[in-house]
Amino acid sequence: MATAMFTNPKFSPSINGSSFRNPQAHFLFHSINPKKPISQSCLSILKTSLKPQRRITQIVCSQIPDSFPATAQRPEYIPNRISDPNYVRIFDTTLRDGEQSPGASLTSKEKVDIARQLSKLGVDIIEAGFPAASKDDFKAVKQIAMEVGNAVDKDGYVPVICGLSRCNEKDIRTAWEAVKYAKRPRIHTFIATSPIHLEYKLRKSKEQVIEIARSMVKFARSLGCEDVEFSPEDAGRSDREFLYQILGEVIKAGATTLNIPDTVGYTAPTEFGQLIADIKSNTPGIENVIISTHCQNDLGLSTANTIEVFHYLFCSTWGTCRLRQVEVTVNGIGERAGNAALEEVVMALKCRGEQVFGGLHTGINIKHISMTSKMVEEYTGLHVQPHKAIVGANAFAHESGIHQDGMLKHKGTYEIISPEDIGFERSNEAGIVLGNLGVLYFTCVMLFVYAQKHNLILQPAPWHSGRHALRQRLGELGYELQDEQLENIFWRFKAIAEQKKRVTDADLRALVSDEVFQPEVVWKLLDLQVTCGTLGLSTATVKLVNADGMEHVACSVGTGPVDSAYKAVDLIVKEPVTLLEYSMNAVTEGIDAIATTRVLIRAENGHTSTHALTGESVQRTFSGIGAGMDVVVSSVKAYIGAVNKMLGFKERSTTLSQISVTEERTRVSA
């Protein structure tokens, strides 16, 4: 009996001692008559037909080359000191400052998912949010503290969970109530110190600001928080003598980390490096705390400013510095032009730490950088620019003929980082496919002919073997999926494989994004039919199903197929929204490429939250993504995803409000 089994694309089968590599499938042959060997001519035909096209070696996330040493051991966590003089703490504020990017509102589930990924990445501190901003933000920070903040790995690592607060008792108490459930909680409080902020925003004197800062740090410590970080907002434009004074006072009050922010990205690298040097030299008690930096990117200098401080650390005469923390975000997202990018700062230290920065290192597991970047990109809806350092689509692409020639001879000629170092796969490496039906079809024909000629029985492999191969490939790409998620992706994969000659890894990533990186389902698209063209109005009929399983159908006309479909969705959902942004990209080249769509909406009735820096109420926006070979279907999925995110936020806000009212009534009754 002969068995044909389609499994791992990398498997190299053996047939009667002869082996050949087939990136599509492998086959196990068993003759009914064991004395009758399988024809060598058939083997020759099979080898020829299955000979793979010339390609570069496949790169997978699990492979880490010898170009970088393994991550050094992480020192024991003590809030105000680090035993290893070369260790740099990574403070990630993607979930707080990053979420302040327009359109980057995240649901509680998405925040927890990103926090788990940041823990897998190995960041030392996760600033989980601004708990006083809204009840939903408070709930998300608390959930992260309880789940991620207590997930201790086998090496004893667990991230610090931090909550931001302004310098007032209400904010600080709220932050503590959210983060206190973590094994290592931290409160990060701040107040502005620059002349322009003192005069126009705070309208307070320097003496008043010093007293507020001192008393609020002391209040945070009185709550039982032993890890308090203080930031003088807009330090880059603040008076130096005033900075020395206020920082000295908060150290006396119990601050364990002093964060020096260039809030508006105003300083140049040499200026910022000198600022840190001056603070170190002139602030009383500075030897008892950790110095941190937070650099905004308004002039495109955030990473340069952050790295410059390390340069000062070893290349100037001001002695040993206690700068041991940098505040960064994944993909550099954040307020206005963003922040210093985690991946840039970490890889700068990884590449040049030994040669330039005296052996400085972090505890980041760099093979998870690409996956973390992708998750943040998909959840926030903020696309990474193609030429973005480290994680951009073109970061490891080579167009120039001279560069290509050098790469073919030795990759080190034009690459200082290998994509596999960060779990990244080259954009032109997508030739390893799971759905190349042409090769599979021809191979099956050859097997059938051979089986009939030699009186063999050809039995297909179990159906689940395809799922196994898909699960394994997705695992290599960094995705860990539940059985239900895998099942949904598998059937969508099969449908696409029947339409496309080649299903690439980029296609698989798009399918995962569309299936996994989605908000909790309130409405789901079942069917869509559109009519459009130059002969009349575009019409769309949409069938949606709600969380209770009830189907709803609506029809509408519009200026085009997408407009009419969106209007039909609005008729069913009955939640007025404003479409702020709409964009579409092809995942791969070719007319049969999968389209990914991103939309940004705002509810007309307005969901608001408090801005961390200004204290103003701002209207929340909600993004959605969709993927599909039909551009209209992709567009509708993205729109429904954004609506689901908005409705989920509205439902949670209502529930939390009801809980607060109930608790208040209980207190009054008591």
PLY file of the C-alpha trace (Angstrom):
ply
format ascii 1.0
element vertex 670
property float x
property float y
property float z
element edge 669
property int vertex1
property int vertex2
end_header
0.00 0.00 0.00
1.24 3.47 -0.77
0.46 6.49 1.32
0.66 10.10 0.21
1.08 12.47 3.10
1.15 16.25 2.81
2.94 17.71 5.80
5.69 20.13 6.76
7.00 21.98 3.67
10.58 21.54 4.91
10.42 17.75 5.31
12.89 15.78 3.20
11.42 12.33 2.45
13.41 9.22 1.62
12.38 6.71 -1.03
14.35 3.43 -1.10
17.43 5.16 0.21
17.25 8.00 -2.28
16.21 11.36 -0.90
14.99 14.56 -2.45
13.88 17.86 -0.92
10.37 19.01 -1.69
9.08 22.27 -0.25
5.46 21.31 -0.92
4.77 17.79 0.31
6.24 14.40 0.99
5.12 10.88 0.15
5.62 7.52 1.81
5.60 4.53 -0.56
4.98 0.96 0.46
4.79 -1.75 -2.19
2.25 -4.53 -1.79
5.05 -6.92 -2.77
8.02 -5.99 -0.57
10.36 -7.89 -2.90
9.37 -5.68 -5.81
11.33 -2.42 -5.61
9.83 0.87 -6.68
10.85 1.81 -10.19
13.87 4.07 -10.40
12.31 5.73 -13.44
9.36 6.82 -11.32
11.75 8.15 -8.73
13.54 10.08 -11.45
10.26 11.58 -12.68
9.22 12.52 -9.18
12.58 14.10 -8.41
12.42 16.15 -11.59
8.82 17.26 -11.15
9.31 18.20 -7.53
12.63 19.96 -7.91
12.21 23.29 -6.11
13.02 26.57 -7.78
16.20 28.33 -6.78
15.63 30.36 -3.64
17.42 31.81 -0.66
17.40 29.70 2.49
14.12 30.08 4.39
14.33 32.20 7.53
12.16 31.29 10.49
11.54 32.97 13.82
12.98 30.14 15.88
16.44 30.44 14.36
18.89 32.75 16.12
22.33 32.86 14.51
25.64 33.19 16.27
26.01 36.83 15.23
24.76 38.00 18.62
25.46 36.41 22.00
22.62 35.07 24.11
20.84 37.52 26.40
22.88 38.03 29.57
21.41 37.15 32.93
18.98 39.74 34.24
20.06 41.19 37.63
17.77 41.01 40.67
15.20 43.81 40.61
15.75 46.49 43.24
13.81 49.74 42.57
16.58 52.28 43.16
19.70 50.39 42.10
21.01 47.73 39.73
23.72 45.32 40.78
25.06 44.89 37.24
26.76 48.20 36.28
26.25 47.48 32.56
22.56 46.59 32.66
20.00 48.99 31.14
16.33 48.70 32.09
13.80 48.93 29.29
10.70 50.89 30.32
8.02 50.35 27.68
5.25 52.94 27.47
3.50 51.62 24.34
0.28 51.09 26.28
0.30 54.62 27.72
2.17 57.14 25.56
1.83 54.95 22.48
-1.94 54.76 22.86
-2.09 58.56 22.79
-1.40 58.37 19.05
-4.52 59.48 17.13
-6.59 56.42 16.26
-4.61 54.07 18.48
-7.29 53.43 21.12
-7.02 49.89 22.40
-9.58 47.67 24.09
-8.85 46.03 27.44
-8.33 42.67 25.72
-5.88 44.18 23.24
-3.93 45.87 26.03
-3.62 42.62 27.95
-2.52 40.78 24.79
0.17 43.39 24.10
1.29 43.34 27.74
1.73 39.56 27.54
3.79 39.96 24.39
5.91 42.68 26.03
6.55 40.27 28.90
7.59 37.61 26.39
9.88 40.22 24.81
11.46 40.76 28.23
10.86 44.45 28.98
11.67 45.37 32.58
8.81 47.82 33.17
5.44 48.00 31.42
3.67 51.35 31.79
0.23 49.84 31.43
-1.69 53.09 31.13
-3.11 56.15 32.84
-5.67 54.67 35.26
-7.36 57.99 36.00
-8.11 58.62 32.31
-11.29 56.53 32.33
-12.88 53.56 34.05
-11.93 51.38 31.10
-8.28 52.42 31.41
-8.36 51.66 35.13
-9.82 48.22 34.48
-7.20 47.44 31.82
-4.27 48.47 34.03
-5.67 46.46 36.94
-6.15 43.39 34.76
-2.59 43.65 33.44
-1.28 43.99 37.00
-3.19 40.92 38.15
-2.36 38.70 35.16
0.88 39.80 33.51
2.28 41.34 36.70
2.16 37.98 38.47
3.30 35.68 35.66
6.76 34.77 36.98
8.83 32.75 34.52
11.25 29.91 35.34
14.12 32.39 35.76
12.20 34.52 38.25
11.50 37.31 35.75
8.24 39.23 36.02
7.78 42.75 34.63
7.17 45.77 36.82
3.66 47.11 36.17
3.52 50.91 36.24
0.61 53.36 36.25
0.95 57.02 35.28
-0.54 59.79 37.40
-0.51 63.53 37.61
0.72 65.11 40.82
-2.57 65.00 42.71
-3.91 62.62 45.33
-6.86 61.37 43.27
-4.68 60.31 40.33
-2.04 58.73 42.55
-4.57 56.81 44.62
-6.29 55.58 41.44
-2.97 54.48 39.96
-2.09 52.58 43.14
-5.49 50.85 43.26
-4.83 49.61 39.72
-1.21 48.47 39.99
-1.02 47.25 43.60
-2.04 43.73 42.55
1.21 43.24 40.62
4.16 41.48 42.20
6.24 44.58 41.41
4.01 47.69 41.25
5.22 51.19 40.39
3.62 54.65 40.39
4.92 57.16 37.87
3.91 60.72 38.73
4.84 63.94 36.95
4.46 67.72 36.97
5.65 70.34 34.47
8.76 72.37 35.25
9.50 74.55 32.18
8.79 78.31 32.33
6.18 78.15 29.57
4.27 75.39 31.39
4.53 77.12 34.76
3.16 80.35 33.32
0.45 79.18 30.93
-0.61 75.67 31.96
-0.06 75.36 35.71
-0.07 79.08 36.59
2.00 78.31 39.64
5.31 79.49 41.05
8.41 77.33 41.27
8.02 77.07 45.03
4.44 75.82 44.68
5.48 73.21 42.11
8.31 71.95 44.32
5.93 71.57 47.25
3.37 69.69 45.12
6.02 67.34 43.75
7.53 66.65 47.19
4.18 66.05 48.90
2.79 63.84 46.11
5.84 61.57 46.00
5.59 61.28 49.76
1.85 60.50 49.43
2.57 57.74 46.90
5.06 56.16 49.31
2.54 56.43 52.15
0.12 54.21 50.22
2.60 51.37 50.43
4.25 51.81 47.03
7.99 51.28 47.37
8.76 52.01 43.71
7.97 55.61 42.73
9.15 57.30 39.55
9.06 61.08 39.16
9.23 63.08 35.92
9.73 66.85 35.55
7.66 67.36 32.40
9.40 69.35 29.65
12.75 69.03 31.43
14.53 69.79 28.14
13.30 73.40 28.30
13.43 73.82 32.10
15.78 75.99 34.13
18.72 73.84 35.26
18.94 75.18 38.82
15.21 74.63 39.27
15.58 71.06 38.01
18.37 70.29 40.47
16.26 71.65 43.31
13.00 69.84 42.55
14.75 66.56 41.79
16.66 66.75 45.06
13.42 67.29 46.96
11.59 64.32 45.42
14.59 62.11 46.18
14.25 63.10 49.83
10.52 62.35 49.63
11.20 58.78 48.47
11.44 58.72 44.67
13.40 55.71 43.41
13.66 56.65 39.71
14.08 60.10 38.16
12.90 60.25 34.57
14.19 63.17 32.50
11.82 63.76 29.57
12.45 65.79 26.44
8.68 66.18 26.23
8.50 68.16 23.00
11.58 66.71 21.29
13.33 70.07 21.40
16.89 69.23 22.40
19.76 68.13 20.17
21.78 65.05 21.18
24.73 66.94 22.65
22.35 69.21 24.61
20.43 66.29 26.04
23.56 64.37 26.95
24.91 67.44 28.73
21.57 67.88 30.53
21.82 64.40 32.03
25.47 65.04 32.93
24.58 68.28 34.70
21.72 66.66 36.62
24.04 63.89 37.74
26.68 66.36 38.89
24.43 68.87 40.65
21.43 67.05 42.12
21.77 66.15 45.81
21.07 62.48 46.54
21.30 61.44 42.88
23.48 58.47 43.87
20.44 56.90 45.59
18.19 56.68 42.52
18.07 55.41 38.95
18.20 58.03 36.19
15.89 57.47 33.22
15.26 59.22 29.90
12.14 59.76 27.81
12.73 61.33 24.38
10.02 62.48 21.98
10.64 62.50 18.23
9.39 65.92 17.09
12.68 66.69 15.34
13.43 63.06 14.51
16.10 62.87 17.24
14.48 60.65 19.88
16.69 57.61 19.38
19.79 59.76 18.86
19.10 61.66 22.09
18.61 58.41 24.00
21.80 56.88 22.62
23.78 60.08 23.18
23.43 59.67 26.92
25.17 56.28 26.65
27.91 58.01 24.66
28.36 60.49 27.49
28.46 57.61 29.92
31.75 56.28 28.55
33.20 59.03 26.38
33.14 62.06 28.67
34.85 63.01 31.89
31.84 63.30 34.18
32.30 59.90 35.73
30.08 56.91 36.34
26.43 57.65 35.67
23.41 55.94 37.17
21.48 56.19 33.88
20.10 52.70 33.80
16.62 53.10 32.30
15.29 54.26 28.94
11.63 54.86 28.13
10.62 53.66 24.69
7.66 52.41 22.65
7.28 49.62 20.12
7.52 51.01 16.57
8.21 54.43 18.11
4.49 55.26 18.33
3.24 57.97 20.64
2.05 61.53 21.02
2.58 63.69 17.91
5.72 62.39 16.14
6.19 59.53 18.59
8.95 58.35 20.92
12.29 56.63 20.84
11.65 53.22 19.28
12.30 50.20 21.49
13.66 48.14 18.62
16.12 50.86 17.57
17.53 51.50 21.03
17.76 47.80 21.90
19.44 46.82 18.63
21.84 49.75 18.84
23.02 48.39 22.18
23.00 44.84 20.84
25.11 45.76 17.80
27.47 48.33 19.31
27.22 47.81 23.07
30.59 46.10 23.37
32.54 48.33 20.99
31.08 51.77 21.74
29.13 51.69 25.01
31.41 49.73 27.30
29.39 46.53 27.33
25.93 47.96 28.05
23.19 45.41 27.50
19.47 44.78 28.10
17.32 41.80 29.02
15.33 41.91 25.78
14.78 38.64 23.90
15.33 40.13 20.46
13.82 37.23 18.51
10.38 38.49 19.64
10.88 42.03 18.28
9.25 41.39 14.91
6.21 39.65 16.37
5.73 42.39 18.97
5.99 45.06 16.28
3.42 43.27 14.15
0.98 42.89 17.05
1.21 46.57 17.97
0.81 47.55 14.33
-2.30 45.41 13.89
-3.98 46.28 17.19
-3.39 50.03 16.94
-3.96 50.21 13.18
-0.83 52.37 12.86
1.08 51.02 9.87
4.85 50.86 10.11
6.50 52.86 7.35
8.35 50.59 4.88
11.75 52.18 5.51
11.39 52.11 9.32
14.65 50.93 10.90
14.72 47.34 12.18
11.04 46.43 11.61
10.11 48.14 8.33
9.23 46.02 5.29
12.27 47.39 3.44
14.69 47.09 6.38
16.24 43.97 4.84
15.36 44.54 1.17
18.06 45.21 -1.44
17.12 46.84 -4.74
20.45 48.09 -6.07
22.29 45.70 -8.36
25.57 46.48 -6.59
23.99 45.66 -3.24
22.44 42.47 -4.56
25.79 41.36 -5.92
27.40 41.95 -2.53
24.60 40.15 -0.72
24.98 37.10 -2.92
28.68 36.96 -2.09
28.35 37.71 1.63
25.36 39.14 3.47
27.63 41.05 5.80
28.54 43.38 2.94
25.28 45.31 3.31
23.60 43.98 6.45
24.72 44.66 10.02
21.71 42.77 11.42
20.30 39.51 10.15
16.50 39.45 9.92
16.38 36.17 11.79
17.97 37.94 14.77
14.66 39.70 15.41
12.33 36.99 14.11
11.78 38.80 10.81
11.31 37.20 7.41
12.49 38.92 4.27
9.74 40.26 2.04
11.16 38.32 -0.90
11.39 35.09 1.09
7.70 34.36 0.67
8.35 31.79 -2.05
8.04 28.98 0.47
4.36 28.29 0.04
1.76 25.99 1.44
-0.79 26.32 -1.32
1.00 25.71 -4.61
-1.69 23.51 -6.06
0.03 23.11 -9.41
2.95 21.13 -8.02
0.69 19.08 -5.78
-1.68 18.26 -8.64
1.10 17.09 -10.98
2.66 15.03 -8.21
-0.63 13.33 -7.42
-1.12 12.47 -11.12
2.32 10.86 -11.24
1.53 8.85 -8.12
-1.79 7.68 -9.55
-0.18 6.50 -12.80
2.58 4.68 -10.95
0.12 3.05 -8.53
-2.04 1.67 -11.36
0.96 0.35 -13.28
2.39 -1.51 -10.27
-0.87 -2.61 -8.61
-0.48 -0.33 -5.60
-3.13 1.24 -3.41
-2.78 5.00 -3.03
-4.25 6.25 0.25
-4.38 9.98 1.08
-3.00 11.13 4.38
-5.36 12.04 7.21
-7.11 15.37 6.63
-5.68 16.85 9.82
-2.13 16.63 8.42
-2.79 19.88 6.51
-3.81 21.56 9.73
-0.67 20.25 11.38
1.51 21.73 8.65
-0.32 25.04 8.89
-0.01 25.13 12.67
3.71 24.35 12.44
4.33 27.07 9.87
2.35 29.63 11.86
4.34 28.61 14.92
7.56 29.27 13.02
6.18 32.71 12.16
5.62 33.36 15.87
1.88 32.74 16.20
0.46 30.55 18.95
-3.19 29.89 18.11
-6.06 28.20 19.83
-7.73 25.28 18.06
-10.80 27.31 17.06
-8.65 30.10 15.64
-6.55 27.60 13.70
-9.66 25.95 12.31
-11.04 29.26 11.02
-7.72 30.23 9.49
-7.32 26.79 7.91
-10.60 27.00 6.01
-9.84 30.54 4.86
-6.39 29.37 3.80
-7.92 26.56 1.76
-10.33 28.97 0.06
-7.47 31.29 -0.89
-5.26 28.41 -2.04
-7.97 27.43 -4.52
-7.89 30.92 -6.03
-4.18 31.74 -5.87
-1.34 29.74 -7.33
0.85 30.60 -4.37
-0.12 31.35 -0.77
2.79 33.15 0.85
3.82 33.75 4.43
2.68 37.34 4.00
-0.77 36.00 3.11
-0.73 33.82 6.23
0.15 36.81 8.39
-2.73 38.76 6.88
-5.12 35.90 7.62
-3.93 35.68 11.22
-4.30 39.43 11.65
-7.83 39.31 10.28
-8.77 36.35 12.46
-6.86 36.88 15.71
-6.11 40.61 16.02
-9.79 41.52 16.18
-11.97 42.93 18.96
-14.63 40.92 20.74
-17.42 40.12 18.29
-20.61 42.17 18.57
-21.45 41.97 14.86
-20.05 39.56 12.29
-20.27 39.66 8.50
-22.09 36.69 6.99
-22.84 37.73 3.40
-22.29 40.68 1.13
-23.53 41.41 -2.38
-22.78 44.60 -4.29
-23.73 45.99 -7.68
-21.74 48.89 -9.08
-20.50 50.44 -12.29
-21.17 53.36 -14.62
-24.79 52.50 -15.46
-26.45 53.42 -12.18
-26.19 53.83 -8.44
-24.12 51.35 -6.49
-26.16 49.08 -4.24
-25.13 46.75 -1.44
-26.94 44.06 0.51
-25.35 43.09 3.81
-26.18 40.24 6.19
-24.77 40.48 9.70
-25.16 38.22 12.73
-25.04 39.54 16.27
-23.58 37.95 19.40
-26.90 36.19 20.06
-26.86 34.51 16.65
-29.68 36.60 15.16
-29.27 37.51 11.49
-30.00 41.00 10.18
-30.17 42.08 6.53
-30.09 45.59 5.09
-29.77 47.12 1.63
-28.53 50.58 0.72
-27.32 52.70 -2.18
-24.22 54.86 -2.25
-21.62 56.59 -4.37
-19.65 53.36 -4.69
-19.61 49.76 -3.47
-17.80 50.54 -0.23
-19.98 53.55 0.58
-23.19 51.62 -0.06
-21.97 48.65 2.02
-21.00 50.90 4.94
-24.42 52.56 4.84
-26.09 49.15 4.90
-24.03 48.23 7.97
-25.10 51.50 9.64
-28.76 50.61 9.04
-28.28 47.37 10.98
-26.01 48.58 13.77
-27.88 51.86 14.36
-24.83 53.58 15.87
-24.00 56.83 14.06
-20.27 57.16 13.37
-17.96 59.39 11.36
-15.41 57.76 9.06
-12.13 59.61 9.63
-9.63 57.52 7.64
-9.71 54.75 5.06
-6.68 53.05 3.55
-5.94 49.83 1.67
-2.76 47.93 0.87
-1.91 44.79 -1.08
-0.14 42.18 1.01
1.86 40.82 -1.93
2.36 41.61 -5.58
0.00 40.35 -8.26
-3.63 40.87 -9.22
-4.68 38.05 -6.88
-3.08 39.61 -3.78
-4.90 39.76 -0.46
-6.01 43.28 0.40
-5.72 44.66 3.92
-7.93 47.60 4.82
-7.70 49.97 7.79
-10.41 52.38 8.87
-10.62 54.93 11.65
-14.01 56.00 13.03
-15.38 58.24 15.77
-18.76 57.88 17.43
-20.99 60.89 16.89
-22.27 60.70 20.48
-18.62 60.82 21.60
-16.67 58.55 23.96
-14.19 60.64 25.92
-11.16 60.07 28.11
-8.74 62.33 29.98
-5.48 63.24 28.27
-2.55 62.38 30.54
-0.50 65.51 29.87
-3.08 68.23 29.32
-5.92 66.93 31.50
-8.39 67.75 28.74
-11.22 65.46 27.68
-10.55 64.01 24.25
-12.85 62.07 21.97
-11.80 58.48 21.43
-11.34 57.12 17.95
-11.48 53.44 17.00
-9.57 51.62 14.28
-10.40 48.40 12.49
-8.58 46.12 10.07
-9.83 43.58 7.55
-8.25 41.26 5.00
-9.56 39.42 1.96
-9.07 38.86 -1.74
-12.22 40.91 -2.40
-11.49 44.56 -1.66
-15.11 45.33 -0.73
-15.28 42.39 1.69
-11.97 43.49 3.19
-13.33 47.03 3.59
-16.54 45.90 5.28
-14.64 43.63 7.68
-12.43 46.55 8.70
-15.47 48.79 9.25
-17.26 46.16 11.33
-14.07 45.60 13.36
-13.91 49.31 14.24
-17.62 49.36 15.10
-17.19 46.28 17.31
-14.32 47.97 19.14
-16.45 51.08 19.68
-19.48 49.10 20.88
-17.32 47.00 23.19
-15.84 50.12 24.75
-19.31 51.60 25.16
-20.61 48.43 26.81
-17.69 48.23 29.25
-18.04 51.90 30.15
-21.75 51.42 30.87
-21.07 48.32 32.98
-18.34 50.03 34.99
-20.60 53.04 35.58
-23.36 50.77 36.88
-20.89 49.03 39.19
-19.69 52.39 40.52
-23.28 53.51 41.20
-24.02 50.23 43.00
-20.89 50.55 45.15
-21.78 54.16 45.98
-25.30 53.18 47.04
-23.86 50.37 49.17
-21.55 52.80 50.96
-24.44 55.23 51.58
-26.66 52.43 52.92
-23.92 51.27 55.21
0 1
1 2
2 3
3 4
4 5
5 6
6 7
7 8
8 9
9 10
10 11
11 12
12 13
13 14
14 15
15 16
16 17
17 18
18 19
19 20
20 21
21 22
22 23
23 24
24 25
25 26
26 27
27 28
28 29
29 30
30 31
31 32
32 33
33 34
34 35
35 36
36 37
37 38
38 39
39 40
40 41
41 42
42 43
43 44
44 45
45 46
46 47
47 48
48 49
49 50
50 51
51 52
52 53
53 54
54 55
55 56
56 57
57 58
58 59
59 60
60 61
61 62
62 63
63 64
64 65
65 66
66 67
67 68
68 69
69 70
70 71
71 72
72 73
73 74
74 75
75 76
76 77
77 78
78 79
79 80
80 81
81 82
82 83
83 84
84 85
85 86
86 87
87 88
88 89
89 90
90 91
91 92
92 93
93 94
94 95
95 96
96 97
97 98
98 99
99 100
100 101
101 102
102 103
103 104
104 105
105 106
106 107
107 108
108 109
109 110
110 111
111 112
112 113
113 114
114 115
115 116
116 117
117 118
118 119
119 120
120 121
121 122
122 123
123 124
124 125
125 126
126 127
127 128
128 129
129 130
130 131
131 132
132 133
133 134
134 135
135 136
136 137
137 138
138 139
139 140
140 141
141 142
142 143
143 144
144 145
145 146
146 147
147 148
148 149
149 150
150 151
151 152
152 153
153 154
154 155
155 156
156 157
157 158
158 159
159 160
160 161
161 162
162 163
163 164
164 165
165 166
166 167
167 168
168 169
169 170
170 171
171 172
172 173
173 174
174 175
175 176
176 177
177 178
178 179
179 180
180 181
181 182
182 183
183 184
184 185
185 186
186 187
187 188
188 189
189 190
190 191
191 192
192 193
193 194
194 195
195 196
196 197
197 198
198 199
199 200
200 201
201 202
202 203
203 204
204 205
205 206
206 207
207 208
208 209
209 210
210 211
211 212
212 213
213 214
214 215
215 216
216 217
217 218
218 219
219 220
220 221
221 222
222 223
223 224
224 225
225 226
226 227
227 228
228 229
229 230
230 231
231 232
232 233
233 234
234 235
235 236
236 237
237 238
238 239
239 240
240 241
241 242
242 243
243 244
244 245
245 246
246 247
247 248
248 249
249 250
250 251
251 252
252 253
253 254
254 255
255 256
256 257
257 258
258 259
259 260
260 261
261 262
262 263
263 264
264 265
265 266
266 267
267 268
268 269
269 270
270 271
271 272
272 273
273 274
274 275
275 276
276 277
277 278
278 279
279 280
280 281
281 282
282 283
283 284
284 285
285 286
286 287
287 288
288 289
289 290
290 291
291 292
292 293
293 294
294 295
295 296
296 297
297 298
298 299
299 300
300 301
301 302
302 303
303 304
304 305
305 306
306 307
307 308
308 309
309 310
310 311
311 312
312 313
313 314
314 315
315 316
316 317
317 318
318 319
319 320
320 321
321 322
322 323
323 324
324 325
325 326
326 327
327 328
328 329
329 330
330 331
331 332
332 333
333 334
334 335
335 336
336 337
337 338
338 339
339 340
340 341
341 342
342 343
343 344
344 345
345 346
346 347
347 348
348 349
349 350
350 351
351 352
352 353
353 354
354 355
355 356
356 357
357 358
358 359
359 360
360 361
361 362
362 363
363 364
364 365
365 366
366 367
367 368
368 369
369 370
370 371
371 372
372 373
373 374
374 375
375 376
376 377
377 378
378 379
379 380
380 381
381 382
382 383
383 384
384 385
385 386
386 387
387 388
388 389
389 390
390 391
391 392
392 393
393 394
394 395
395 396
396 397
397 398
398 399
399 400
400 401
401 402
402 403
403 404
404 405
405 406
406 407
407 408
408 409
409 410
410 411
411 412
412 413
413 414
414 415
415 416
416 417
417 418
418 419
419 420
420 421
421 422
422 423
423 424
424 425
425 426
426 427
427 428
428 429
429 430
430 431
431 432
432 433
433 434
434 435
435 436
436 437
437 438
438 439
439 440
440 441
441 442
442 443
443 444
444 445
445 446
446 447
447 448
448 449
449 450
450 451
451 452
452 453
453 454
454 455
455 456
456 457
457 458
458 459
459 460
460 461
461 462
462 463
463 464
464 465
465 466
466 467
467 468
468 469
469 470
470 471
471 472
472 473
473 474
474 475
475 476
476 477
477 478
478 479
479 480
480 481
481 482
482 483
483 484
484 485
485 486
486 487
487 488
488 489
489 490
490 491
491 492
492 493
493 494
494 495
495 496
496 497
497 498
498 499
499 500
500 501
501 502
502 503
503 504
504 505
505 506
506 507
507 508
508 509
509 510
510 511
511 512
512 513
513 514
514 515
515 516
516 517
517 518
518 519
519 520
520 521
521 522
522 523
523 524
524 525
525 526
526 527
527 528
528 529
529 530
530 531
531 532
532 533
533 534
534 535
535 536
536 537
537 538
538 539
539 540
540 541
541 542
542 543
543 544
544 545
545 546
546 547
547 548
548 549
549 550
550 551
551 552
552 553
553 554
554 555
555 556
556 557
557 558
558 559
559 560
560 561
561 562
562 563
563 564
564 565
565 566
566 567
567 568
568 569
569 570
570 571
571 572
572 573
573 574
574 575
575 576
576 577
577 578
578 579
579 580
580 581
581 582
582 583
583 584
584 585
585 586
586 587
587 588
588 589
589 590
590 591
591 592
592 593
593 594
594 595
595 596
596 597
597 598
598 599
599 600
600 601
601 602
602 603
603 604
604 605
605 606
606 607
607 608
608 609
609 610
610 611
611 612
612 613
613 614
614 615
615 616
616 617
617 618
618 619
619 620
620 621
621 622
622 623
623 624
624 625
625 626
626 627
627 628
628 629
629 630
630 631
631 632
632 633
633 634
634 635
635 636
636 637
637 638
638 639
639 640
640 641
641 642
642 643
643 644
644 645
645 646
646 647
647 648
648 649
649 650
650 651
651 652
652 653
653 654
654 655
655 656
656 657
657 658
658 659
659 660
660 661
661 662
662 663
663 664
664 665
665 666
666 667
667 668
668 669
